[in-house]
């Protein structure tokens, strides 16, 4: 079996999404489902804005 190769962009996206899920889950457990969903929504919007703000790199390796 071959090793799965991931680009740095994919690793960064996976890290951001995993961190966002962990924050939203922790908030949901601590303060309730409604607050957890609100935090998840805010994190998703921030993530999308970050992707729109960052253009592709010179090598064409960007989002």
Secondary structure, DSSP 4 states (H G I P E B T S, - for coil): -PPPP--HHHHHHHHHHHHHHHHHHHHHHHH-HHHHHHHHHHHHHHHHHHHHHSPPPTTS---
